[in-house]
Amino acid sequence: MAEKNTEIKLHLLEPRATEKSYLEQTNRIYVFPVKRTMGKQEIAKMIEKEFNVTVTDVRTLIRNGKKTKFSKGKHAYPGITHRQDKKFAYVRLKKGDSIKVFDDANEREEEKRSLSSRVRAAASGAKHQDEPEETKTSAKEAKAEQKAKADKNAGKENK
């Protein structure tokens, strides 16, 4: 019997970034969409190779495709078909290993929060702690400056 080719082709693997998978990360479990033909051993080898981690457990599931309606024109007989089934692997890693999935999203959220707090502080007239002293002006002062500029421009036009 011929030996099976055990070389694994690396695919672009990205863990799913959903709320459910975020909760699973507390138990060192990551969710990956995989090909339907892949086995658990293949999935484990591929993830170990791609992310340099040690896989301790792999659970797989196949989600059935949703029903979709279709029609071939106004008077043709309508029908129902199904979308493709999807396979997901729930992979548990060795204690101490992790894969960065939500770090980029967390950094973006922190930037948005700091920006929104600066905007709120400027609108309320309060000074934000991260702003340098030169740029710290209250909203009232900024409005007064804009009004003064508008008055100057209106005065020049009248002359």
Chimera marker file (.cmm) of the C-alpha trace (Angstrom):
<marker_set name="trace">
<marker id="1" x="0.000" y="0.000" z="0.000" r="1" g="1" b="0" radius="0.5"/>
<marker id="2" x="1.365" y="3.443" z="-0.944" r="1" g="1" b="0" radius="0.5"/>
<marker id="3" x="2.125" y="5.848" z="1.853" r="1" g="1" b="0" radius="0.5"/>
<marker id="4" x="-0.113" y="8.853" z="2.142" r="1" g="1" b="0" radius="0.5"/>
<marker id="5" x="1.554" y="12.218" z="1.545" r="1" g="1" b="0" radius="0.5"/>
<marker id="6" x="1.760" y="13.713" z="5.028" r="1" g="1" b="0" radius="0.5"/>
<marker id="7" x="3.041" y="17.109" z="3.915" r="1" g="1" b="0" radius="0.5"/>
<marker id="8" x="0.504" y="19.719" z="4.843" r="1" g="1" b="0" radius="0.5"/>
<marker id="9" x="-0.143" y="22.754" z="2.717" r="1" g="1" b="0" radius="0.5"/>
<marker id="10" x="-0.441" y="25.860" z="4.850" r="1" g="1" b="0" radius="0.5"/>
<marker id="11" x="-3.664" y="27.735" z="4.389" r="1" g="1" b="0" radius="0.5"/>
<marker id="12" x="-4.419" y="31.233" z="5.507" r="1" g="1" b="0" radius="0.5"/>
<marker id="13" x="-5.703" y="30.336" z="8.941" r="1" g="1" b="0" radius="0.5"/>
<marker id="14" x="-7.380" y="32.987" z="11.014" r="1" g="1" b="0" radius="0.5"/>
<marker id="15" x="-9.250" y="32.246" z="14.206" r="1" g="1" b="0" radius="0.5"/>
<marker id="16" x="-12.837" y="33.460" z="14.224" r="1" g="1" b="0" radius="0.5"/>
<marker id="17" x="-13.207" y="36.798" z="15.988" r="1" g="1" b="0" radius="0.5"/>
<marker id="18" x="-16.694" y="36.484" z="17.486" r="1" g="1" b="0" radius="0.5"/>
<marker id="19" x="-18.142" y="36.949" z="20.945" r="1" g="1" b="0" radius="0.5"/>
<marker id="20" x="-18.505" y="33.220" z="21.464" r="1" g="1" b="0" radius="0.5"/>
<marker id="21" x="-14.907" y="32.518" z="20.443" r="1" g="1" b="0" radius="0.5"/>
<marker id="22" x="-13.761" y="35.377" z="22.689" r="1" g="1" b="0" radius="0.5"/>
<marker id="23" x="-15.439" y="33.653" z="25.660" r="1" g="1" b="0" radius="0.5"/>
<marker id="24" x="-13.886" y="30.312" z="24.675" r="1" g="1" b="0" radius="0.5"/>
<marker id="25" x="-10.397" y="31.854" z="24.814" r="1" g="1" b="0" radius="0.5"/>
<marker id="26" x="-10.583" y="31.904" z="28.601" r="1" g="1" b="0" radius="0.5"/>
<marker id="27" x="-10.364" y="28.097" z="28.384" r="1" g="1" b="0" radius="0.5"/>
<marker id="28" x="-7.532" y="28.279" z="25.796" r="1" g="1" b="0" radius="0.5"/>
<marker id="29" x="-9.947" y="27.219" z="23.032" r="1" g="1" b="0" radius="0.5"/>
<marker id="30" x="-9.755" y="28.884" z="19.603" r="1" g="1" b="0" radius="0.5"/>
<marker id="31" x="-12.241" y="28.465" z="16.748" r="1" g="1" b="0" radius="0.5"/>
<marker id="32" x="-11.001" y="28.023" z="13.160" r="1" g="1" b="0" radius="0.5"/>
<marker id="33" x="-12.960" y="27.571" z="9.931" r="1" g="1" b="0" radius="0.5"/>
<marker id="34" x="-11.408" y="24.602" z="8.094" r="1" g="1" b="0" radius="0.5"/>
<marker id="35" x="-11.990" y="22.578" z="4.934" r="1" g="1" b="0" radius="0.5"/>
<marker id="36" x="-14.657" y="19.901" z="5.245" r="1" g="1" b="0" radius="0.5"/>
<marker id="37" x="-12.234" y="17.214" z="4.120" r="1" g="1" b="0" radius="0.5"/>
<marker id="38" x="-9.652" y="17.868" z="6.856" r="1" g="1" b="0" radius="0.5"/>
<marker id="39" x="-9.255" y="15.478" z="9.774" r="1" g="1" b="0" radius="0.5"/>
<marker id="40" x="-8.452" y="16.329" z="13.383" r="1" g="1" b="0" radius="0.5"/>
<marker id="41" x="-4.796" y="15.285" z="13.104" r="1" g="1" b="0" radius="0.5"/>
<marker id="42" x="-4.331" y="17.438" z="10.001" r="1" g="1" b="0" radius="0.5"/>
<marker id="43" x="-5.921" y="20.417" z="11.711" r="1" g="1" b="0" radius="0.5"/>
<marker id="44" x="-3.704" y="19.992" z="14.798" r="1" g="1" b="0" radius="0.5"/>
<marker id="45" x="-0.509" y="19.738" z="12.715" r="1" g="1" b="0" radius="0.5"/>
<marker id="46" x="-1.444" y="22.728" z="10.593" r="1" g="1" b="0" radius="0.5"/>
<marker id="47" x="-2.188" y="24.972" z="13.593" r="1" g="1" b="0" radius="0.5"/>
<marker id="48" x="0.985" y="23.878" z="15.404" r="1" g="1" b="0" radius="0.5"/>
<marker id="49" x="3.009" y="24.692" z="12.312" r="1" g="1" b="0" radius="0.5"/>
<marker id="50" x="1.291" y="28.001" z="11.549" r="1" g="1" b="0" radius="0.5"/>
<marker id="51" x="1.199" y="29.531" z="15.049" r="1" g="1" b="0" radius="0.5"/>
<marker id="52" x="4.075" y="27.680" z="16.827" r="1" g="1" b="0" radius="0.5"/>
<marker id="53" x="1.831" y="26.400" z="19.635" r="1" g="1" b="0" radius="0.5"/>
<marker id="54" x="1.077" y="22.971" z="21.101" r="1" g="1" b="0" radius="0.5"/>
<marker id="55" x="-2.416" y="21.615" z="20.438" r="1" g="1" b="0" radius="0.5"/>
<marker id="56" x="-3.858" y="19.335" z="23.126" r="1" g="1" b="0" radius="0.5"/>
<marker id="57" x="-7.396" y="18.754" z="21.824" r="1" g="1" b="0" radius="0.5"/>
<marker id="58" x="-9.375" y="19.255" z="18.610" r="1" g="1" b="0" radius="0.5"/>
<marker id="59" x="-13.153" y="19.119" z="18.329" r="1" g="1" b="0" radius="0.5"/>
<marker id="60" x="-14.857" y="19.587" z="14.983" r="1" g="1" b="0" radius="0.5"/>
<marker id="61" x="-18.385" y="20.329" z="13.876" r="1" g="1" b="0" radius="0.5"/>
<marker id="62" x="-20.147" y="20.796" z="10.579" r="1" g="1" b="0" radius="0.5"/>
<marker id="63" x="-22.793" y="23.490" z="10.344" r="1" g="1" b="0" radius="0.5"/>
<marker id="64" x="-25.423" y="22.760" z="7.743" r="1" g="1" b="0" radius="0.5"/>
<marker id="65" x="-25.892" y="25.370" z="5.029" r="1" g="1" b="0" radius="0.5"/>
<marker id="66" x="-28.977" y="27.556" z="5.226" r="1" g="1" b="0" radius="0.5"/>
<marker id="67" x="-31.901" y="27.067" z="2.872" r="1" g="1" b="0" radius="0.5"/>
<marker id="68" x="-32.176" y="29.668" z="0.119" r="1" g="1" b="0" radius="0.5"/>
<marker id="69" x="-34.960" y="30.209" z="-2.393" r="1" g="1" b="0" radius="0.5"/>
<marker id="70" x="-34.254" y="30.634" z="-6.076" r="1" g="1" b="0" radius="0.5"/>
<marker id="71" x="-36.266" y="31.239" z="-9.224" r="1" g="1" b="0" radius="0.5"/>
<marker id="72" x="-35.427" y="31.120" z="-12.903" r="1" g="1" b="0" radius="0.5"/>
<marker id="73" x="-37.694" y="33.940" z="-13.963" r="1" g="1" b="0" radius="0.5"/>
<marker id="74" x="-41.196" y="35.173" z="-13.449" r="1" g="1" b="0" radius="0.5"/>
<marker id="75" x="-43.101" y="32.077" z="-14.559" r="1" g="1" b="0" radius="0.5"/>
<marker id="76" x="-40.542" y="29.365" z="-13.798" r="1" g="1" b="0" radius="0.5"/>
<marker id="77" x="-40.980" y="26.996" z="-10.912" r="1" g="1" b="0" radius="0.5"/>
<marker id="78" x="-39.286" y="28.386" z="-7.815" r="1" g="1" b="0" radius="0.5"/>
<marker id="79" x="-37.155" y="26.070" z="-5.779" r="1" g="1" b="0" radius="0.5"/>
<marker id="80" x="-35.127" y="25.736" z="-2.617" r="1" g="1" b="0" radius="0.5"/>
<marker id="81" x="-31.437" y="25.012" z="-2.456" r="1" g="1" b="0" radius="0.5"/>
<marker id="82" x="-28.876" y="24.995" z="0.340" r="1" g="1" b="0" radius="0.5"/>
<marker id="83" x="-25.711" y="26.971" z="0.926" r="1" g="1" b="0" radius="0.5"/>
<marker id="84" x="-22.499" y="25.045" z="1.466" r="1" g="1" b="0" radius="0.5"/>
<marker id="85" x="-21.958" y="23.310" z="4.777" r="1" g="1" b="0" radius="0.5"/>
<marker id="86" x="-19.170" y="24.802" z="6.888" r="1" g="1" b="0" radius="0.5"/>
<marker id="87" x="-16.728" y="22.977" z="9.129" r="1" g="1" b="0" radius="0.5"/>
<marker id="88" x="-15.255" y="24.537" z="12.259" r="1" g="1" b="0" radius="0.5"/>
<marker id="89" x="-12.508" y="23.247" z="14.544" r="1" g="1" b="0" radius="0.5"/>
<marker id="90" x="-12.442" y="24.054" z="18.251" r="1" g="1" b="0" radius="0.5"/>
<marker id="91" x="-8.760" y="23.776" z="19.172" r="1" g="1" b="0" radius="0.5"/>
<marker id="92" x="-7.504" y="23.666" z="22.780" r="1" g="1" b="0" radius="0.5"/>
<marker id="93" x="-3.919" y="24.761" z="23.332" r="1" g="1" b="0" radius="0.5"/>
<marker id="94" x="-1.357" y="23.741" z="25.941" r="1" g="1" b="0" radius="0.5"/>
<marker id="95" x="-1.343" y="25.838" z="29.105" r="1" g="1" b="0" radius="0.5"/>
<marker id="96" x="0.741" y="28.956" z="28.545" r="1" g="1" b="0" radius="0.5"/>
<marker id="97" x="0.287" y="29.032" z="24.751" r="1" g="1" b="0" radius="0.5"/>
<marker id="98" x="-1.941" y="31.613" z="23.102" r="1" g="1" b="0" radius="0.5"/>
<marker id="99" x="-2.804" y="33.059" z="19.710" r="1" g="1" b="0" radius="0.5"/>
<marker id="100" x="-3.329" y="36.785" z="19.286" r="1" g="1" b="0" radius="0.5"/>
<marker id="101" x="-6.792" y="37.286" z="17.828" r="1" g="1" b="0" radius="0.5"/>
<marker id="102" x="-8.466" y="40.155" z="19.633" r="1" g="1" b="0" radius="0.5"/>
<marker id="103" x="-5.365" y="42.234" z="20.482" r="1" g="1" b="0" radius="0.5"/>
<marker id="104" x="-5.611" y="44.365" z="17.325" r="1" g="1" b="0" radius="0.5"/>
<marker id="105" x="-9.298" y="44.993" z="17.922" r="1" g="1" b="0" radius="0.5"/>
<marker id="106" x="-8.659" y="45.907" z="21.563" r="1" g="1" b="0" radius="0.5"/>
<marker id="107" x="-5.985" y="48.432" z="20.559" r="1" g="1" b="0" radius="0.5"/>
<marker id="108" x="-8.366" y="50.065" z="18.077" r="1" g="1" b="0" radius="0.5"/>
<marker id="109" x="-11.107" y="50.279" z="20.720" r="1" g="1" b="0" radius="0.5"/>
<marker id="110" x="-8.715" y="51.922" z="23.193" r="1" g="1" b="0" radius="0.5"/>
<marker id="111" x="-7.736" y="54.518" z="20.574" r="1" g="1" b="0" radius="0.5"/>
<marker id="112" x="-11.400" y="55.266" z="19.891" r="1" g="1" b="0" radius="0.5"/>
<marker id="113" x="-12.142" y="55.608" z="23.594" r="1" g="1" b="0" radius="0.5"/>
<marker id="114" x="-9.274" y="58.033" z="24.174" r="1" g="1" b="0" radius="0.5"/>
<marker id="115" x="-10.323" y="60.068" z="21.135" r="1" g="1" b="0" radius="0.5"/>
<marker id="116" x="-13.965" y="60.187" z="22.214" r="1" g="1" b="0" radius="0.5"/>
<marker id="117" x="-12.968" y="61.203" z="25.752" r="1" g="1" b="0" radius="0.5"/>
<marker id="118" x="-10.885" y="64.058" z="24.296" r="1" g="1" b="0" radius="0.5"/>
<marker id="119" x="-13.832" y="65.196" z="22.185" r="1" g="1" b="0" radius="0.5"/>
<marker id="120" x="-16.179" y="65.070" z="25.182" r="1" g="1" b="0" radius="0.5"/>
<marker id="121" x="-13.661" y="66.960" z="27.303" r="1" g="1" b="0" radius="0.5"/>
<marker id="122" x="-13.290" y="69.661" z="24.648" r="1" g="1" b="0" radius="0.5"/>
<marker id="123" x="-17.067" y="69.986" z="24.312" r="1" g="1" b="0" radius="0.5"/>
<marker id="124" x="-17.581" y="70.306" z="28.064" r="1" g="1" b="0" radius="0.5"/>
<marker id="125" x="-14.687" y="72.709" z="28.498" r="1" g="1" b="0" radius="0.5"/>
<marker id="126" x="-12.707" y="70.322" z="30.703" r="1" g="1" b="0" radius="0.5"/>
<marker id="127" x="-9.053" y="69.633" z="29.997" r="1" g="1" b="0" radius="0.5"/>
<marker id="128" x="-7.999" y="66.115" z="28.997" r="1" g="1" b="0" radius="0.5"/>
<marker id="129" x="-5.040" y="64.667" z="30.871" r="1" g="1" b="0" radius="0.5"/>
<marker id="130" x="-3.217" y="63.396" z="27.749" r="1" g="1" b="0" radius="0.5"/>
<marker id="131" x="-3.341" y="66.728" z="25.878" r="1" g="1" b="0" radius="0.5"/>
<marker id="132" x="-0.291" y="69.004" z="25.932" r="1" g="1" b="0" radius="0.5"/>
<marker id="133" x="-0.707" y="72.337" z="27.722" r="1" g="1" b="0" radius="0.5"/>
<marker id="134" x="-0.497" y="74.457" z="24.523" r="1" g="1" b="0" radius="0.5"/>
<marker id="135" x="-3.500" y="72.786" z="22.889" r="1" g="1" b="0" radius="0.5"/>
<marker id="136" x="-5.700" y="72.837" z="25.974" r="1" g="1" b="0" radius="0.5"/>
<marker id="137" x="-8.415" y="75.398" z="25.262" r="1" g="1" b="0" radius="0.5"/>
<marker id="138" x="-11.957" y="75.335" z="26.401" r="1" g="1" b="0" radius="0.5"/>
<marker id="139" x="-14.815" y="75.060" z="23.972" r="1" g="1" b="0" radius="0.5"/>
<marker id="140" x="-16.063" y="78.517" z="24.972" r="1" g="1" b="0" radius="0.5"/>
<marker id="141" x="-12.698" y="80.105" z="24.123" r="1" g="1" b="0" radius="0.5"/>
<marker id="142" x="-12.628" y="78.366" z="20.753" r="1" g="1" b="0" radius="0.5"/>
<marker id="143" x="-16.140" y="79.586" z="19.929" r="1" g="1" b="0" radius="0.5"/>
<marker id="144" x="-15.214" y="83.126" z="20.999" r="1" g="1" b="0" radius="0.5"/>
<marker id="145" x="-12.175" y="83.071" z="18.692" r="1" g="1" b="0" radius="0.5"/>
<marker id="146" x="-14.290" y="81.866" z="15.764" r="1" g="1" b="0" radius="0.5"/>
<marker id="147" x="-16.859" y="84.593" z="16.428" r="1" g="1" b="0" radius="0.5"/>
<marker id="148" x="-14.139" y="87.270" z="16.545" r="1" g="1" b="0" radius="0.5"/>
<marker id="149" x="-12.721" y="86.095" z="13.209" r="1" g="1" b="0" radius="0.5"/>
<marker id="150" x="-16.207" y="86.129" z="11.681" r="1" g="1" b="0" radius="0.5"/>
<marker id="151" x="-16.791" y="89.682" z="12.971" r="1" g="1" b="0" radius="0.5"/>
<marker id="152" x="-13.458" y="90.867" z="11.486" r="1" g="1" b="0" radius="0.5"/>
<marker id="153" x="-14.329" y="89.327" z="8.126" r="1" g="1" b="0" radius="0.5"/>
<marker id="154" x="-17.793" y="90.917" z="8.199" r="1" g="1" b="0" radius="0.5"/>
<marker id="155" x="-16.235" y="94.323" z="9.040" r="1" g="1" b="0" radius="0.5"/>
<marker id="156" x="-13.823" y="94.145" z="6.098" r="1" g="1" b="0" radius="0.5"/>
<marker id="157" x="-16.641" y="93.303" z="3.689" r="1" g="1" b="0" radius="0.5"/>
<marker id="158" x="-18.700" y="96.348" z="4.835" r="1" g="1" b="0" radius="0.5"/>
<marker id="159" x="-15.827" y="98.797" z="4.172" r="1" g="1" b="0" radius="0.5"/>
<link id1="1" id2="2" r="1" g="1" b="0" radius="0.2"/>
<link id1="2" id2="3" r="1" g="1" b="0" radius="0.2"/>
<link id1="3" id2="4" r="1" g="1" b="0" radius="0.2"/>
<link id1="4" id2="5" r="1" g="1" b="0" radius="0.2"/>
<link id1="5" id2="6" r="1" g="1" b="0" radius="0.2"/>
<link id1="6" id2="7" r="1" g="1" b="0" radius="0.2"/>
<link id1="7" id2="8" r="1" g="1" b="0" radius="0.2"/>
<link id1="8" id2="9" r="1" g="1" b="0" radius="0.2"/>
<link id1="9" id2="10" r="1" g="1" b="0" radius="0.2"/>
<link id1="10" id2="11" r="1" g="1" b="0" radius="0.2"/>
<link id1="11" id2="12" r="1" g="1" b="0" radius="0.2"/>
<link id1="12" id2="13" r="1" g="1" b="0" radius="0.2"/>
<link id1="13" id2="14" r="1" g="1" b="0" radius="0.2"/>
<link id1="14" id2="15" r="1" g="1" b="0" radius="0.2"/>
<link id1="15" id2="16" r="1" g="1" b="0" radius="0.2"/>
<link id1="16" id2="17" r="1" g="1" b="0" radius="0.2"/>
<link id1="17" id2="18" r="1" g="1" b="0" radius="0.2"/>
<link id1="18" id2="19" r="1" g="1" b="0" radius="0.2"/>
<link id1="19" id2="20" r="1" g="1" b="0" radius="0.2"/>
<link id1="20" id2="21" r="1" g="1" b="0" radius="0.2"/>
<link id1="21" id2="22" r="1" g="1" b="0" radius="0.2"/>
<link id1="22" id2="23" r="1" g="1" b="0" radius="0.2"/>
<link id1="23" id2="24" r="1" g="1" b="0" radius="0.2"/>
<link id1="24" id2="25" r="1" g="1" b="0" radius="0.2"/>
<link id1="25" id2="26" r="1" g="1" b="0" radius="0.2"/>
<link id1="26" id2="27" r="1" g="1" b="0" radius="0.2"/>
<link id1="27" id2="28" r="1" g="1" b="0" radius="0.2"/>
<link id1="28" id2="29" r="1" g="1" b="0" radius="0.2"/>
<link id1="29" id2="30" r="1" g="1" b="0" radius="0.2"/>
<link id1="30" id2="31" r="1" g="1" b="0" radius="0.2"/>
<link id1="31" id2="32" r="1" g="1" b="0" radius="0.2"/>
<link id1="32" id2="33" r="1" g="1" b="0" radius="0.2"/>
<link id1="33" id2="34" r="1" g="1" b="0" radius="0.2"/>
<link id1="34" id2="35" r="1" g="1" b="0" radius="0.2"/>
<link id1="35" id2="36" r="1" g="1" b="0" radius="0.2"/>
<link id1="36" id2="37" r="1" g="1" b="0" radius="0.2"/>
<link id1="37" id2="38" r="1" g="1" b="0" radius="0.2"/>
<link id1="38" id2="39" r="1" g="1" b="0" radius="0.2"/>
<link id1="39" id2="40" r="1" g="1" b="0" radius="0.2"/>
<link id1="40" id2="41" r="1" g="1" b="0" radius="0.2"/>
<link id1="41" id2="42" r="1" g="1" b="0" radius="0.2"/>
<link id1="42" id2="43" r="1" g="1" b="0" radius="0.2"/>
<link id1="43" id2="44" r="1" g="1" b="0" radius="0.2"/>
<link id1="44" id2="45" r="1" g="1" b="0" radius="0.2"/>
<link id1="45" id2="46" r="1" g="1" b="0" radius="0.2"/>
<link id1="46" id2="47" r="1" g="1" b="0" radius="0.2"/>
<link id1="47" id2="48" r="1" g="1" b="0" radius="0.2"/>
<link id1="48" id2="49" r="1" g="1" b="0" radius="0.2"/>
<link id1="49" id2="50" r="1" g="1" b="0" radius="0.2"/>
<link id1="50" id2="51" r="1" g="1" b="0" radius="0.2"/>
<link id1="51" id2="52" r="1" g="1" b="0" radius="0.2"/>
<link id1="52" id2="53" r="1" g="1" b="0" radius="0.2"/>
<link id1="53" id2="54" r="1" g="1" b="0" radius="0.2"/>
<link id1="54" id2="55" r="1" g="1" b="0" radius="0.2"/>
<link id1="55" id2="56" r="1" g="1" b="0" radius="0.2"/>
<link id1="56" id2="57" r="1" g="1" b="0" radius="0.2"/>
<link id1="57" id2="58" r="1" g="1" b="0" radius="0.2"/>
<link id1="58" id2="59" r="1" g="1" b="0" radius="0.2"/>
<link id1="59" id2="60" r="1" g="1" b="0" radius="0.2"/>
<link id1="60" id2="61" r="1" g="1" b="0" radius="0.2"/>
<link id1="61" id2="62" r="1" g="1" b="0" radius="0.2"/>
<link id1="62" id2="63" r="1" g="1" b="0" radius="0.2"/>
<link id1="63" id2="64" r="1" g="1" b="0" radius="0.2"/>
<link id1="64" id2="65" r="1" g="1" b="0" radius="0.2"/>
<link id1="65" id2="66" r="1" g="1" b="0" radius="0.2"/>
<link id1="66" id2="67" r="1" g="1" b="0" radius="0.2"/>
<link id1="67" id2="68" r="1" g="1" b="0" radius="0.2"/>
<link id1="68" id2="69" r="1" g="1" b="0" radius="0.2"/>
<link id1="69" id2="70" r="1" g="1" b="0" radius="0.2"/>
<link id1="70" id2="71" r="1" g="1" b="0" radius="0.2"/>
<link id1="71" id2="72" r="1" g="1" b="0" radius="0.2"/>
<link id1="72" id2="73" r="1" g="1" b="0" radius="0.2"/>
<link id1="73" id2="74" r="1" g="1" b="0" radius="0.2"/>
<link id1="74" id2="75" r="1" g="1" b="0" radius="0.2"/>
<link id1="75" id2="76" r="1" g="1" b="0" radius="0.2"/>
<link id1="76" id2="77" r="1" g="1" b="0" radius="0.2"/>
<link id1="77" id2="78" r="1" g="1" b="0" radius="0.2"/>
<link id1="78" id2="79" r="1" g="1" b="0" radius="0.2"/>
<link id1="79" id2="80" r="1" g="1" b="0" radius="0.2"/>
<link id1="80" id2="81" r="1" g="1" b="0" radius="0.2"/>
<link id1="81" id2="82" r="1" g="1" b="0" radius="0.2"/>
<link id1="82" id2="83" r="1" g="1" b="0" radius="0.2"/>
<link id1="83" id2="84" r="1" g="1" b="0" radius="0.2"/>
<link id1="84" id2="85" r="1" g="1" b="0" radius="0.2"/>
<link id1="85" id2="86" r="1" g="1" b="0" radius="0.2"/>
<link id1="86" id2="87" r="1" g="1" b="0" radius="0.2"/>
<link id1="87" id2="88" r="1" g="1" b="0" radius="0.2"/>
<link id1="88" id2="89" r="1" g="1" b="0" radius="0.2"/>
<link id1="89" id2="90" r="1" g="1" b="0" radius="0.2"/>
<link id1="90" id2="91" r="1" g="1" b="0" radius="0.2"/>
<link id1="91" id2="92" r="1" g="1" b="0" radius="0.2"/>
<link id1="92" id2="93" r="1" g="1" b="0" radius="0.2"/>
<link id1="93" id2="94" r="1" g="1" b="0" radius="0.2"/>
<link id1="94" id2="95" r="1" g="1" b="0" radius="0.2"/>
<link id1="95" id2="96" r="1" g="1" b="0" radius="0.2"/>
<link id1="96" id2="97" r="1" g="1" b="0" radius="0.2"/>
<link id1="97" id2="98" r="1" g="1" b="0" radius="0.2"/>
<link id1="98" id2="99" r="1" g="1" b="0" radius="0.2"/>
<link id1="99" id2="100" r="1" g="1" b="0" radius="0.2"/>
<link id1="100" id2="101" r="1" g="1" b="0" radius="0.2"/>
<link id1="101" id2="102" r="1" g="1" b="0" radius="0.2"/>
<link id1="102" id2="103" r="1" g="1" b="0" radius="0.2"/>
<link id1="103" id2="104" r="1" g="1" b="0" radius="0.2"/>
<link id1="104" id2="105" r="1" g="1" b="0" radius="0.2"/>
<link id1="105" id2="106" r="1" g="1" b="0" radius="0.2"/>
<link id1="106" id2="107" r="1" g="1" b="0" radius="0.2"/>
<link id1="107" id2="108" r="1" g="1" b="0" radius="0.2"/>
<link id1="108" id2="109" r="1" g="1" b="0" radius="0.2"/>
<link id1="109" id2="110" r="1" g="1" b="0" radius="0.2"/>
<link id1="110" id2="111" r="1" g="1" b="0" radius="0.2"/>
<link id1="111" id2="112" r="1" g="1" b="0" radius="0.2"/>
<link id1="112" id2="113" r="1" g="1" b="0" radius="0.2"/>
<link id1="113" id2="114" r="1" g="1" b="0" radius="0.2"/>
<link id1="114" id2="115" r="1" g="1" b="0" radius="0.2"/>
<link id1="115" id2="116" r="1" g="1" b="0" radius="0.2"/>
<link id1="116" id2="117" r="1" g="1" b="0" radius="0.2"/>
<link id1="117" id2="118" r="1" g="1" b="0" radius="0.2"/>
<link id1="118" id2="119" r="1" g="1" b="0" radius="0.2"/>
<link id1="119" id2="120" r="1" g="1" b="0" radius="0.2"/>
<link id1="120" id2="121" r="1" g="1" b="0" radius="0.2"/>
<link id1="121" id2="122" r="1" g="1" b="0" radius="0.2"/>
<link id1="122" id2="123" r="1" g="1" b="0" radius="0.2"/>
<link id1="123" id2="124" r="1" g="1" b="0" radius="0.2"/>
<link id1="124" id2="125" r="1" g="1" b="0" radius="0.2"/>
<link id1="125" id2="126" r="1" g="1" b="0" radius="0.2"/>
<link id1="126" id2="127" r="1" g="1" b="0" radius="0.2"/>
<link id1="127" id2="128" r="1" g="1" b="0" radius="0.2"/>
<link id1="128" id2="129" r="1" g="1" b="0" radius="0.2"/>
<link id1="129" id2="130" r="1" g="1" b="0" radius="0.2"/>
<link id1="130" id2="131" r="1" g="1" b="0" radius="0.2"/>
<link id1="131" id2="132" r="1" g="1" b="0" radius="0.2"/>
<link id1="132" id2="133" r="1" g="1" b="0" radius="0.2"/>
<link id1="133" id2="134" r="1" g="1" b="0" radius="0.2"/>
<link id1="134" id2="135" r="1" g="1" b="0" radius="0.2"/>
<link id1="135" id2="136" r="1" g="1" b="0" radius="0.2"/>
<link id1="136" id2="137" r="1" g="1" b="0" radius="0.2"/>
<link id1="137" id2="138" r="1" g="1" b="0" radius="0.2"/>
<link id1="138" id2="139" r="1" g="1" b="0" radius="0.2"/>
<link id1="139" id2="140" r="1" g="1" b="0" radius="0.2"/>
<link id1="140" id2="141" r="1" g="1" b="0" radius="0.2"/>
<link id1="141" id2="142" r="1" g="1" b="0" radius="0.2"/>
<link id1="142" id2="143" r="1" g="1" b="0" radius="0.2"/>
<link id1="143" id2="144" r="1" g="1" b="0" radius="0.2"/>
<link id1="144" id2="145" r="1" g="1" b="0" radius="0.2"/>
<link id1="145" id2="146" r="1" g="1" b="0" radius="0.2"/>
<link id1="146" id2="147" r="1" g="1" b="0" radius="0.2"/>
<link id1="147" id2="148" r="1" g="1" b="0" radius="0.2"/>
<link id1="148" id2="149" r="1" g="1" b="0" radius="0.2"/>
<link id1="149" id2="150" r="1" g="1" b="0" radius="0.2"/>
<link id1="150" id2="151" r="1" g="1" b="0" radius="0.2"/>
<link id1="151" id2="152" r="1" g="1" b="0" radius="0.2"/>
<link id1="152" id2="153" r="1" g="1" b="0" radius="0.2"/>
<link id1="153" id2="154" r="1" g="1" b="0" radius="0.2"/>
<link id1="154" id2="155" r="1" g="1" b="0" radius="0.2"/>
<link id1="155" id2="156" r="1" g="1" b="0" radius="0.2"/>
<link id1="156" id2="157" r="1" g="1" b="0" radius="0.2"/>
<link id1="157" id2="158" r="1" g="1" b="0" radius="0.2"/>
<link id1="158" id2="159" r="1" g="1" b="0" radius="0.2"/>
</marker_set>
